[in-house]
Amino acid sequence: MKPKVDLSKILLTSAGPLLCIIGAAAVIFGYLRGEAAVILSKAIMVCMECIGIG
């Protein structure tokens, strides 16, 4: 007899690493597009507004 393969268990165990790889790829893609500088400048403006300088 062939052993039964539990597809749901395979999907659950591979979902975490797959999502980590997709997340890392998204971060690298955003960095290469220059999004880090945009986010940093927006964060600086929000902080300056919160303390009353901006």
Secondary structure, DSSP 8 states (H G I E B T S, - for coil): ------HHHHHHHHHHHHHHHHHHHHHHHHHHTTHHHHHHHHHHHHHHHHHT--
